[in-house]
Each structure stands twice: as structure tokens, then as C-alpha cells.
Amino acid sequence: MLKEGWLWGLGSGLLLLWLGAWLRPAQGGRVLVMPVEGSHWLSMKVLATELAQRGHNILVLVPETNILIQSSELFRTETFPVKISKEELSTSLKGFQEGVFKRSPALMDIVIQVGRLVNFTGTQVEGCESLLYNKPLMQKMKEENFDLVLTDPFLPCGPIIATALGLPVVYFLRGMPCGLDMLASQCPSPPSYVPRFHSGSTDKMTFVERIQNFVMSGVELGLCRIMYASFDELASRYLDADVTYQEIIGRGAIWLLRYDFTFEYPRPLMPNMVFIGGINCRKSAELSAEVEEFVKGSGEHGIVVFSLGSLVSSMPKKKAAIFFKAFSMIPQRVLWRYTGEIPDNVPENVKLMKWLPQNDLLGNPKAKAFITHGGTHGIYEGICHGVPMVMLPLFGDQDDNVHRVATRGVGVVLSIHDITTETLVDALNTVINDSSYRQRMEKLSAIHNDRPMQPLDLAVYWTEFVMRHKGADHLRPAAHDLNWLQYHSLDVIGFLLFIVLIVTLATFKCCALCWRRCCRKLQKRKRD
Amino acid sequence: MLKEGWLWGLGSGLLLLWLGAWLRPAQGGRVLVMPVEGSHWLSMKVLATELAQRGHNILVLVPETNILIQSSELFRTETFPVKISKEELSTSLKGFQEGVFKRSPALMDIVIQVGRLVNFTGTQVEGCESLLYNKPLMQKMKEENFDLVLTDPFLPCGPIIATALGLPVVYFLRGMPCGLDMLASQCPSPPSYVPRFHSGSTDKMTFVERIQNFVMSGVELGLCRIMYASFDELASRYLDADVTYQEIIGRGAIWLLRYDFTFEYPRPLMPNMVFIGGINCRKSAELSAEVEEFVKGSGEHGIVVFSLGSLVSSMPKKKAAIFFKAFSMIPQRVLWRYTGEIPDNVPENVKLMKWLPQNDLLGNPKAKAFITHGGTHGIYEGICHGVPMVMLPLFGDQDDNVHRVATRGVGVVLSIHDITTETLVDALNTVINDSSYRQRMEKLSAIHNDRPMQPLDLAVYWTEFVMRHKGADHLRPAAHDLNWLQYHSLDVIGFLLFIVLIVTLATFKCCALCWRRCCRKLQKRKRD
């Protein structure tokens, strides 16, 4: 037996050595990470941390005034001063949080959304300027001799720095407003079945919906120009070249897209797109003793997990009262990320927490339902762990997200403005007690989790690939060398139509000439 | 130490158990394989064999008269009688082999190519009919209760059987004439940068080349109708439904495409396409003692590997003499797959073989150059092992293939019709002695081999995926529900133009009416 143990040891040791060689990091690359604040950072952090753990030297650029980006033992951070103070950021954030609970007139909704986005990007561009024109810091970045920039093109700092330093860049994102990511990567998006932002359509549209989607795809192009004008101006000014932001980000080597087709609708793709939807979902860790006890105590009824995302953890008192009352009427226990005013009569089955171990709770077998605002992180965790959802979209892409989930029959959508105790209780009872929701969710979850490689491994692989080969030029489509007219062959069609016209005219003229001569001859004969 | 060994044993045993669980087959699925003859089968066999080795029950349907499809210990085969006899097949093959060495007038070349294809498909459709209308066999297939059909849609039998049996289907192919694969999978192929079959263009085209490519993309659509008319008719007749072959193959769950972007030009893709280019390349096995000795004896000059593919192993005497003479003038040793007439004065450095261990030879460090007809199998083996090529395209897609390789600067193209001893020696000397060829090839090879998963593992994974989930519906684009007009939003554009016309006309009418009234009033006033 001992001998066998030795043999096992030797054989397996060799196997481990081989595995180790296979999984080795790309000999410690140097990566500059330029993240975007808020939930965007939460999933990019997963990749930055993993890269650091695999032996790469990671430096994260952090604005002095920030919400969620914190230093880590695993990677270096470099903070840079920005114009906005902590108080201003806090006030702006509070205003934003209160704003999402105020109903805007239906028609104005999209205008308000775009307005908010323009306002937000304006502030961020200011922060970006503080970084780009910080000469000592930029000089330091140059001297760091990075191999790669990892960034989210949602904001222009990362792509502009990468261009300025002449470094290959890997993007990490879910998508960009106006579909700029698809435009920049030369990815076709036929409006006949790829629904546009805020269109309320799925990929299967009626004729009227297709008209609406087509018109929106045109409107989007116009809105994009307004929205990204400040990015274009900054890029042109800083790089001293006549470029648009779309051209700048079109140079990206790899697009790590937080996409998965259990959530997104199937659509055309490009070869340099890598799909890492659900990268933030991981195997559930153990809960703290206190939370574990609360969860266990829920018995057969199980728990409901409730969070409105990283930015919104409170709500107006009256609104909160609806939730408290509804929760008192269900047999499940509720864990709620809530930092707002706490009433006296909090039901016993409700536990309020400042920060929720959301992934670990959703991965717990007791999780029966997930009340979410419909951010992509939450939705992917819900799908990954197979928990049906009640969704209350607040802003941005959340309306579209929840619509996608609802059409798959694994969640119910409620309006945060119209919500009542009854509708909430009804919705919860539906997703918990109507077994079809769980069955569909389990099927969706099984498909989502059935991937040849885990999203994090895939993201690491392609990031290292770009470092190994100094880019991914072999995946870059030649469409980048064409302008809009050329790409759509409109110049060719125009030329061919011109030729057809010339030939037709020439033929017509010849015929007319022949006809006239014949007529003349006939007239002459008659006269003779 | 002993204790440590035990610990190693235990730890590694657990790791192996985990690995074993992770790599387990999908509990023995039942797969019906309907291959296409010739080199098509050579790479599909790799997947069929691997599936069998992983515990799946594989049945391969084989026409009684065939060239390369043989039975195996690993999978079952079921032969079916076809109308064509061995003699007829042999004569037809001989005619084909002789035909490729006959020059056709330049302008007629494409017509001849299409003619050959139509002729070939006609024969194959006959074979397919023999299978489909073999009632006892088809009943047996029904009773086999397969989970999946694995087929190459190059021929219609597989997709039609899958439809008739109501089974999910996985396609295994490099591509289809006229780009029917792209049309059927709803994959956009902008003619502005996706070169068409036989266009001689790369993905970077001049205006004139774009015109040519645009016109060819139109011509292709017409040619396709002719070429696939017999497929359409057979499918409609057999399935008793009004369907086209394009619609039939559009139902495929997964497209395993022998594509890789070190060889193909980057282009749009669809979510259910999986890229397994180079699946036929494997680690080199040991050579037989005789071959090994010949290779070793080549010294520092190394060897040249020469094969014109699975179908063409001989050539006219005069043509062969050019090769023999050229080989006598180079210091390398040559291994040539040749079954033609052997002259008396075969140079000493040439070894003629009936079948070449091509992959193993190319993987040998002594391999300095590869003379190939430019079939995709050979090209992928060349890229995989990093051996520069001299290419002699004979038929089909080979013209396009060698053009792709040549534009990457890793090979030289010669015409089989115009070849002389001098041009061949020059070409060999160039790719062997001009180190830039090897450097570029090594770079290309490194990129090709740097993939997150090996093509074979990927192919197995997605085949098993389709069995586990009875399809891959979540990857199916909604574009399949749209007709051509709808897909391109032409109905929407038409409707919007109509509305604009109506509004313009109405406005014009209103203005005219107002103008007339104003005029009348003015006239009245003047009169008054």
C-alpha cells in the first residue's frame, strides 16, 4: 500500500508539474488598469485580482474622490487628485439616489436618462482631464513600461492613455450607451432583430416595433454624437490629432464583454469579442455565523434576498413602508441591503444589512427569490445560482435588462413608482410558489453554467494573450480601413447605377437615332 | 518522506477524481455520423473517434462504394448500397485527377469549377437518395434513438435525415460553396471586406476589387440557386414540405467551423459558430524506422514534404519529370506522396511513398518546406507546425486558400500548369533560405497554437452540450424568423418613405391650396 502511495505521489506530482506549467502566468506582465467607478469596478476587480494572483504586476489608477475603488494587498494603486470633493460627490450621489424614486413623465423618461448620462459623463471627463494633464503622473506611467492597458471604454481616460502610451488595450465592459462598442468594433447590429436601448422590444418584433427600433437606431446615432462630443473633443485635444472617440476605441485588441446568451439575445459578433458574462458569479463562500443563523432559521420557507445595487441602498420612508409591510405578510425571511431610515416596527423576518453577501446568499439552497433593481451583476448572479427574480428597474440599462429576464419567464417586473404592498406580495408569491418559474430558471442556469471555460479563466487567457503577442492583430477586421459609405458598398452601388444609367441612356440614344433615321428614310421613300 | 508521499497521493488522488468528474463524458450519448467523402472525412473522423473514446455510441453511415471512409474498432459503421459501382467511382476519380492537370481558359475556369461541383453534387445527391429511400435502413435509424446527428452540410443527406428524425444537429465543415453556410446561419458577410469565392481578393480591396467582389456576391446568389436546386428538390420531396436546403441547414444547433484567423480573414460571426481550425493537427507521433532513417540522413539541410492531397497522388509523366529534376538540384531530402509512374532516374534524395505521415513529418524539426496543393488540412498542419510552403492549387477552394497563405508572407504560389524546374527550385530556395519566411511562419504558428482550448476539446464540448440540452436554442438568432426584405428592414424603409411621401404631398397640397386662396383674395382685392 505504501509503495502504491509513492507511485500515486510520483505520478500525480508529474501531473501537477505539467498542470503548473500549463497554467503558468505569462511571466509577470505589467498591466495598467483604468477602471470606471461604481458597479463597473466590482467585476473588473475580479479580473485585476486574478491577474495579480497569477503573478502579474497590476497598477490601478484611482481618483482621489471615489465610491468603491479601494486599495488591495494584491495590486498597487496610484491615486490622482480630481476637482470634485468628497462632499460634492456625496451630495451628487444623494441627489441621484433620490432622483431614481421620482417619476418622470413617460415621454420625458428617455430625455431625462440621456440628460443624466450626459451630466454624468461630463463630470467624469473632468476627472479624466485631471488625470491626463497631470504631467508628473503621466510621465511616471510612461516610465512604468506597461505591457497592456485594461480599461472600461465607458469613460475615455483608459483608451486615451493607451493610445498616448502606444500600448495594446483590452476592454472590459457590458456595453456602451448608443451601442458605441458595436460601432467601434465594426460589429453589424441589424435593427430588424437587435433591439435598441430603451426600445422595450425583444429580438422578435412586430412590424410596428421594427419601425420603432429602426427609427431609434437612427435617433441613437444623433444622440451619440451629442453624448460623446466631449470625449471626441478631449481625445482630439490631448492626442493632438483629428480623431473621434469611436476611432480611438476601435483600436482595442480584445473586447471582454460581460455577455451571455442566456441573458442577451443572439446577434452577430466579431472575432475579437470574448464573452465573460457572469464573471462576477462564484461558488458561494460560507456566510458569517450571524447571517448563517438567520438563513437557517427560515426553515422550509427559505429566504428572499433584496438589494437595489451598489449605488442605491435607501429609499423614501413611504416607499420603504410598502416593502416592510409586504415582507411582514410572507412566510420567507428577507435579507435587505438597506441604509435608510429604520422604522420602529421592522418585521421579525426582515434583516437589514449595510452590505449584503449577495452572491453567497443567492448560492444558498434556501434562496427562494431575489428582489433586484436589474443591474447586470445581480442578474448574472441570479441566473448563475438559479434564483427567480422580482425586478424593480431604476435607471440606465436596467429597464432593458429586466425585460430580457421577464421574457424568459424567470422573473416578474414591478414599477418602483407604482409598487404597492399587494403587487409586491403577489409578485413574490408568484416567483416562489409557481414552480414553472423555478423550473425555467434552473434550465437557464444549467445552460449558463455549462461553458467550456469559466469566464474568469477566459478573461485571464485573452489578457495574457495580448501581452504575449503585443496585441491581437489577427482578429482585427479590415472593416476598420473603410468609411461608412465604403463599408456598406454605397460607393460601389452608386458607381454601378451610374454605369447602368450611362448604358441605358446610350442605348436609348442609339435607338432614338436609329428610329429617326428609319423614319427619315421612310418619309423620303413616301415622298419619292 | 513516506508520509509526505501518502499526502501527495491523497491530495493528487482527489485532484484526479475532480479532474475525472470534470472531464467525464455526457453519459454515453448516441450519435449518428453522416460524413462527406474524401478529405472532409479525414478531420471529421478525428472528432468521431474522440467522441467514441469518451464513451459515446457512434454510428457512421458509409456508402458501399467509397474512397476513404473505413470501419474502426471504436465506432460502428452501417454501409448502404449506392448506384455507383467501384469501377465507376474509380474511373470518375481518375478522370478528375487527370482533369486537374489540364489547363482551362482563364475566363472559363470558374464555369468549369462550378460545372465540376454541380456534376459532383449531382452524383452525391443520387447516393443520398439511395440512403433516404432505403426504408429498412431508415426505420433502423429511427429505432436507434439517437441523441444527435453529426454531419457535414456540404451534402444534403445528413441535414435531411436529422430533420426527418427530428434530431438536433451539429455541423462540421470548413465552409460551403456560395457561402451557403453563412447565409443559412444568418451571418452577415459585407462584400466590402469579406472576399467571395474565387475572387482573388484579400480582405483589403481596392475600389475595383470591391466592385468585382460586390458583383460576384450577386452572381454567387444566382449560381447557388442552380447549384443547390437538386438539394432543394430532394429535401422538399423527401420531407414533403415546401422548404429550401438553406432553411433545412439553418436549423443546425452548432456550426463547428474549421476556421482560424491565422488563416481566414476576420469577419462577422454568429454565436452558434465554434472555431476548430487545425483540429487535424496533432503532436507528431514517431516515424517508422525506415522513414526516420531517411529523415535523419538529411543532415542540416533537412527535408521537404510533398503531397497534393488525399485525392491526387499521381501526375502526367512530363509534369512529374519537372519535379524529379528540381529535387535533384536541391540539397534537401524530399518525401513525396506519389503513386504515378516511376522513372528510372529517381534522384537519391527523393523518397516516394503511397501514403505520407504528413502531420508527423511536418512536426519533425528537420522539415524545412512543405509542397502542398493548398487544401485546408495541409495548410493547417503547415501553420500548426510552422513550416513555410510552396503551394500548387489544383481545384475548389485551393486557389483562395493559397492566396490567403501567400499574403501572410509564409508561402509562395506556383501554377501547376506553368511550373518549370527553375521556378520550383527558386520557390523552394526562397522559402527555405530567406529566413523571413520562417520567422513570419513561426509567429503565425505561435498565434495559431495559442488558444484557450484545443480545437478537438472544443468540438467535443459543444457536441456534448447539444446532447445535454437537446439543442442550443439560446444561441439561435431571431433573424431566422425574418424574410430577406424584413431582415434588411426594406419593408420598414419602404413604409417610412411612403409616409414621408404622403406628408410631403399633403403639405404641398395644403400650401398650394393656401397660395391659390391668397391669390384669389389678392385678385379680388385688385378687382375691387
Interface residues (C-beta under 8 A of the other chain):
Chain A: L2 E4 G5 W6 W8 G9 G11 S12 G13 L15 L16 C187 P188 P190 P191 S192 Y193 T202 D203 K204 F207 R210 I211 F214 V215 F261 T262 Y265 P266 R267 P268 L269 M270 P271 N272 A446 I447 D450 P452 M453 D457 L458 Y461 W462 F465 R468 H469 H474 L475 R476 P477 A478 A479 D481 L482 Q486 Y487 H488 S489 D491 V492 I493 F495 L496
Chain B: L2 E4 G5 W6 L7 W8 G9 G11 S12 G13 L15 L16 C187 P188 P190 P191 S192 Y193 T202 D203 K204 F207 R210 I211 F214 V215 F261 T262 Y265 P266 R267 P268 L269 M270 P271 N272 A446 I447 D450 P452 M453 D457 L458 Y461 W462 F465 R468 H469 H474 L475 R476 P477 A478 A479 D481 L482 Q486 Y487 H488 S489 D491 V492 I493 F495 L496
